[in-house]
Amino acid sequence: MNTPWIAANRRGMVVAAALVAILVLALALRLYGLEWDARGLFHPDERQVLAVVDRLALPTWSLLLTPASPLNPGFFAYGSLPLYLLKAVSAALALLGGDWADPDQLCLIGRGLVAVSDTGTVLLVFLLGRRLHGSATGLLAALFLALTVLHVQAAHFYTVDPILTFLVVLTVLLAGPVAERGERRWGIMAGGTWGLALATKVNAVLLVVPLAGAWVLGTLRLRQGLIGLMLTAGVALGVFLATEPYALIDAPTFVQQTLNEIAVGRGTVIFPYTVQYQGTIPWLYFIWQTAWWGLGLPLGLVAWGGLVGLAMRAWRGHRAAMVLWTWVLVYFAIMGASFAKPVRYMLPLTPFLCLAGASLLVKPPAQLLAPPNQVAGLISRLVTAIIIGLTALYALAFVAGVYGREHPWLTVSAWVYRHVPAGATIAVETWEHGLPVEMTIDGQHHLPGEYTIYELDLHGAQDETARAQLAETLAACDVMILASRRGYLPLTRQATAYPLAARFYTRLFHGDLGFELATWARTGPALGDLLLADDPVAAAGLPPLPSLARPGEGVLQLPLADESLVVYDHPLPLVFRRVRPLSLAQLDRLLQSSDAAGR
């Protein structure tokens, strides 16, 4: 009897069973509560993508290769591959019956595709970890990624970043054999996936650095490495043009929109959704946000700390590790230095952080210098078990507390329709999702058109004319809705640049403008009756509001989260109702000063 073969086969079956369990867990977390917004499309990027997909159509032959083609998305902030993918899948499903092209259906199809692709990334991380450090590291890295809240959240929107992440990890995985043996077939396959990544988001161009390094390592000759890189880049370019052809056919639009996105990223153009990044610290902001919110403590600390161990392995000459480390270094160096820092920009990095953390726990860097001992092994297993437990608890708390409860905007909208009479005047902020939303309550369909809606452009001009217009709106409105923190938090913290907005929010929260808080709604990661949340009101330096917690519910205050992690799926909407009327002159005078003397 071949005992070693049986033992190896048994180990293989255990690894396979564990991997399947991890993949099932990953997919379940990503599919849970897929209709978290009742198909309200509360994520603006998802809403934009679905709108573009909805208008795509097959052209006539005469229009196919022209900018006027209905296949031309005319939208290049993101790549065309995710747009065509969703359109193709919805068309294929339509052949089975049903209106799968309807935007309500498109969002579910898209979210399902993202959930599957991100689960695929979990599989790729296992394969990468097994290649670098063995099956134990691969399984632990896959489990960490399966439980990573940043990925679970991103999979609940049809945005391009999870698809990009899958393609980035796949490209790095394929680049491993190129670095080890310099084989052209692997370089060609890596070029294909790189091209698909470019057609998903243009920042995948940064993959050129690790791919170049892989070819130089694999051939050990600069000239041969450059030839190999040209082969890979040629394949990538061909695949890119095949999957995003209108980047060439409609080149002026592609170039202009790409430059616009670069300007937003660099901060030369400021939008309301990037104001929050004024004064944030490059690189450290991403580390802080991913450690606290994206990965959760203590996994966040272990993951970032694990990069040290990964660097040691690269230093010792592990070529695949060198390629991986090159990608991490280049991507983080460039993206971390950008002005705009939505935490989802870290998605192409977090799989490698999970792998780094897993390798740190399975085989600490000290073991590279000295043989392991029994005590160290016991401590390592205990620490690993604690980290897995806390990470799983955070992931379950997130999906249950966010996607297992009604979205706050739906809760607030229902309150408005029930308690604010039709014909009343409601003020909302520009650059926010308009509330109340269309919905059916007790069998009766309601529309925002039942009310007179005014918009407060608090990101705009801050002069006397703007102040007079704001005072007129306040004098006319009965209810004011702050859909999220997007206005009051960054604008109040930057009172020098937005003095009128800062005075308005300060007065409002003090109760000086004749309004008081009438209702609010709040969800978030929850451990039973304990909500894990930050405090945007306190962070803005505004007067505290009455307790924003349900009866019997406690709130564990955590550091301030990035807007992009909160405002789409678990915002904190506040509804203020006028309790005493003020004259136009009184309001204008109050808006001229926010200090105590002015009150």
Disulfide bonds with the S-S distance in Angstrom:
none
